[in-house]
Amino acid sequence: MLEPIYAENVIVGVIHKKQFQWYVTDRELWYLDYVKFAQAFESHLAVDEYIEPERKGIEVLSSENAELFLKRIESYKADAATLLKLFEDKIESGEEEDVLDFIPSFLVDFDQKVFYSLFPEPDSFEEYVPSDWKGTYEDFTALIPETEKYWINKDGESLFKL
């Protein structure tokens, strides 16, 4: 698992076949439609020239090819307990400014074909989704199952507010 780093290595919630999973990955993996992304910037590079290795052959990530992609990023899986421990360790070390590393950036619901973004920088990931998907920039944390809210400690307090 990668360590979360603000706006670089992002925490992503994924819903696929009614199962929820956290991943910590490079942010670049989550432009679901690389073709739209390249067109938006009138890139003269072929999509393949800047596509991440985990996305080779998956220019448009959708419900149809999610299983292949999720197998490729298996090593980036994270569970809520591990994320909570990392988050608490970061706070204990006195690096409070780094709590931003732990804000989840995306929620990708392959079942409902919805991409939610909370990405903190002016990169509009939600605009680069397949044509039959909905992309939105909004706080999706209420949609996360209670057992997966790694930012809530054993006392029921949000680590973002401490």
Secondary structure, DSSP 8 states (H G I E B T S, - for coil): ----BTTTEEEEEEEETTEEEEEEEEGGGG-SBHHHHHHHTT--S-HHHH--GGGTT-SB--TTTHHHHHHHTGGGEE-HHHHHHHHHHHHHTT-GGGGGGGS--EEEETTTTEEEE--SSS--GGGSS-TTSEEEES--GGGS-GGG-TTB-TTS-BTTT-
